[in-house]
Amino acid sequence: MFKWLKSDPTQKMQKEYEALLSKAMNAQRNGDIRNYSLLTEQANALYQKIEAAGKRD
């Protein structure tokens, strides 16, 4: 009944995912491929968590 009052944990993860992708893009533009790879890997791991949380609902 009051589900609309609860915060959605996937929204927070989605914002963090988008921030990681943005940082990765900036690292790639600056030529820091190693950091780009690390950030992309972290973003992919977070995306998997988001997908898993979406399937539970």
N, C-alpha and C positions, 0 to 999 in steps of 0.2 A: 504494500500500500504506500509506503513512504520511500520507495526505491529512488525516487527522484531527488531525495534529500542526501543520499549517500554519494560520496565522490566516486568517480569511476577510476580505478587504478590504472586502466589501460591508457587513459588520457595523459596521465603523468609520464608513463613510459613512452607514449607517442611523441611528446614534446622533447623528451630526452633523446629519443631516436633521431628526430629531426635536427637537434642541436649537434649530435655526433656526426651526422652526414654533412652538415654545414662546415664543421671544423675539418672534416676529412677533405672536403672540396677545397678549402682554403690552403690546407697543407699541400695538396696536389698542385695547386696553382703556384705555390712558393717553391716547388721543386723538392719538397720533403716527402719522398715516396715512402720511406720507412714509417713515418708517422701516419701518413695516409693509409697504409696497409693496416696498421694497428687500430686506427679509429674505425676503419671499415669493418674490420673483424668484430670489434665491440658492437658496432651498430647492427651487424648481422645476428649476433648472439641475442641482442635485445629484441630484434624483430621476431626471432623464434619464440621468445617469451611472450610477446604480444599476441602472436598467432595462437599459442597454446592457451592463453587466457581467453581469447575470443572463442575458442572451441568449447570451453567449459561452460560458457553462458548459454 
